[in-house]
């Protein structure tokens, strides 16, 4: 959960920009807040799990399903949650595997006990379930969602105490993105164009490093799994 405020991020950006007026002269507060909102979108496009949502959804009858309207892409399907289901976990499979072994799977008997799901990266807001979902089927999913925008219409003072909508670890990337967009506004000047490119590179590098660290420290990391499995149990007595 984030503790960094919108006001802190905007103040940090204004400090680098040497924008000393409260409302902003060359770069207004409204512009900076707009680029903060844009930073959320840019970050989640490159790292969907930066804004992941774990939610239970009710399935439509049949095989084809959609993630909630605020979703960007499906990340995972976890388990059955309907009261009269068996509550078992749900495994990922491929459409080719189902089409090859059971061509009529879309027309099979419906059930509240979903066993498998199919996801296609080319259609990230939809997925398919097997067996086909019966009325009342519910499952737990994880999906990526772009955070709602901060409303700049009331000025910075109205939202400066609000916390940012991504984890605090993304503050450097957010700040560099805002500075990249700010200096791009004056890109006719060679020095500002260079600074814009510098902050864009810093933004990309920050996200790249975040991806690498997350992979290394993930409980699913082979290195961490080996270290856990290799530990001897504590001695008794």
N, C-alpha and C positions, 0 to 999 in steps of 0.2 A: 504494500500500500504506500502510495506516495505521500510525502510530507512537504516537498518543495512547492512553493506557491507560484501562481502565475506572476505575481508582482516581482518575486525574486528573479525569475527567468527574464522578464522584460527589463528589469533594472540591470542585470548582468549584460544583456545585449546592448543596452543604451550606454553602459560604461565603456564597452569596446568601441562603440560608434562615436563616443564623445558627444552624445546627445544630452545636453544638460538641462533643457527646459522640461517642465513637468508634463506638458502635453505633446512634446516633440516638435521639432522644427523641420528638419530635413526628412526625418522618419517619424511619422506620427504614431502614437500609441495604438491607434486602430490598425495601422499597417502591420505593426509588430505582432499584435494579437492575431491578425489574419494569417501571418506566416507561422505563428505557433500552431494554429489549427491545421495549416497545411503540412507542418512537420509531422503531426500525428499520422496523417494520411500517407506521407512518404515513407515513414518508418514502418508502418504496418504492412505496406505493400512489399517491402523488402524482407521484413521479419514478422510474419503473421502472428506468431505467438507472443509478440510484444503486447498485444491486447487480446488475450484469450478469454473466452467465456465458457464456464461449465454450467450447463443448463439441461433440465429435463423437458422434453418436448413430446407432444402427442402426435403420433404418426397418422398420415392419411391412409385410408384403406388402399391396399395394393403394394406395389414394389417401389414406385418412384416417390422420393421424399425431397423436401426442401429445408434448408437451414432457416432460422428466423430472419425477418426482413432486414435487421441491422447487421447481418453477417456478411463477411467478405469471402470466407472460404471455410470449408469443413477441415478440422484438424484430426479428430478421432471420434469413434463411436465406442462407448464404454460398456454399457450393460442394459438389461431390461429392468424397468422400474414399475410397470403396471402392477396393481395390487394382486391380480389373479395370475401374474406371470411367475416363472420359476426363478426370476432375478439373476439368471446366469449372464456371464460376460458374452460379448459379441465379438466375433473374429472378422478380420478383413479378408476378402478374397478378391479375385478378378472376374470381370464379366466374361472373359474368355473361358475361365475354368467352369463357370456355371453353364455357359452356352454349350460347351463341349460335352459336359456330363449330364446335363438336364435341360434340353432345349426348351421345354415347356415351363420353366421355373416361374415365369411371370404369371402363369395361370394356375399354379398350384394352390392348394387349400390355404386360406388365410389363418394366421395365428397371432396371439399376443406374445409368443415366445420367439423373438428374432434370434437367429443363429449367426448370420453373416451379413456383411455389408459390402457394397461395391462403390468405389469412388473413382472418378475420372478427373485428372488435373485440368482437362480442357473445359470442364463444366463444374467449377469449384463450389457453386452454391446448391448443387443437387447431389443426391446419392441414392442408391437402391438397396433394398433390404430383402433378405431371404430367411424364412419363407415370407410370402406377401403378408403385410400387416393387416390384422383384423381391427375392426372398430374398437377403440379403447387401448390399443397398444401404445406403450410409452417407453422411451429410452432416454438414457443420459448421453449427451454428446458434448464435445469440446469444439468450439469454432472460433474463428478470428473475427473481430468486430472493430471497425474504425470508431474511435471515441467521438461522442457528440462534440460539436464545436462550442468554444466559449463565445458568449454573446458580447460583442464589443460595442453594442449600441448605447449602453449606459456609461461608456468610458472605462478606463482602467480601474478607477476607484471602486467600481461596482463589483469587480471580479478579482482584484489583486490578492485577496486573501484566500481565494479558491485554490485547492491543490491541483497540480497538473494531472492529466488523465492517463499517463503512463508511469511505470515504475521510475523511481528516482535515478536509477542507473542509466536512464536515457537522457538525463539533463544535458550532458555534454553534446550529444548528437543533436538534440533539439536546439540548443544555443547556436551551434555551428550552422544548422540549417537556416535559422532566422538571419544570421549574419551573411550567409551566402545570398539569400534573397535580397537583403538590404543593400549590399554592395553591388549586386546585379542591377539595381535601380540606377546606379551611376556608372554603368559599365562602359560608357563612352570614354571615360578617363582610364588610361592604361593601368594606373595604380589600383583603382577600384576593381577593375576586371581581374587583376592578379589576386587581390584579396578575396574576391568572390570565389575564384577557383581554389584558393587555399582553404577556405572554409568548407567548400563542397568536398574536397579531398579529405579533410579532417572528419567531416560527417560520415563519409563512406568508410573511412578507416575505423572509426569508432564503432559503427555497426558491424563491420567485419570482425573486429576483435571480440565484440560481444557474442557473436555467433560461435566463435572458436572457444571462448571461455565456457559458454553454456554447454557446448558439446563435451568438453573435457570434464565438467563438474556434474553432468547429468547422471542420475542413478542408473541410466541405461548405458553409460559409457563402459565399453569392454574393460578398460583399465581399472575403473572403480569396482566393477563386478569381480574381476580377478582378485583385487585386493581384499574384498569382503569375503569371497569364498575361500581365500587362502588363509584367513585368520583362524587360529586355534581357539576353541571355546574356552572360556575362563575355567580355571581349575577349581574344584570344589574343596572346601575345607582349607 
